[in-house]
Amino acid sequence: IPASIKVVPRAVIDEQQALRLEQAVKNVSGVIFSDGGEGTNFSSRGFGITTLRDGFRRTEFTEGDLNRADQDTYNVERIEVLKGPASALFGRSNVGGLINIVTKRPQAVPVSAATLTGGSFGLRRATMDIGGALPQDSGFAARLNAAYEEAGSFRDTVESNRGLFAPTLSWRLDRTTTITLFGEYASVTQTPDV
């Protein structure tokens, strides 16, 4: 196979406290990034990388440029990176490869977690992850991920505020069929710093 596959699991993202996609993807050799002002540009093997979310193309904030992303990791279960030509598997994509961001899914077992983070330059961040089965044995499960962040910078007058909200609902029809509805709302206000 003329491609290399690497997966960055949630445990690694949590251990490194990676808040953004580019911080988590540093674990993948040969993938580089640069801040393009409208999002992060990823490349591998000298070519751009297409960014997918749960197997679907991401194009928000980028006017159709498929290798840019400005992704927070609060709702990410794992990051799958394929380096090399991915078009044989996924159709039209950049020859450098692709990054597939797999989001957190509802589970039948209860999930509950909350974090508070503080750091340099006024970083304050709170996240919440709750979910589980709705009425027992109904086949429905829900999950809610939310995050809020305020941060400054080592440069004067550069600051950012992020409010993120991602509800997910799934309905298990039988052992082989599940219907899942995803939603995500992101409000990002930041000073351009290029």
PyMOL commands that set and color helices and strands:
alter all, ss='L'
color gray80, all
select helices_A, chain A and resi 10-16+21-25+87-90+120-122
alter helices_A, ss='H'
color red, helices_A
select strands_A, chain A and resi 4-9+31-35+40-44+47-48+50-53+56-57+68-69+76-83+97-103+111-119+123-133+140-151+160-172+178-182+185-190
alter strands_A, ss='S'
color yellow, strands_A
deselect
rebuild
show_as cartoon
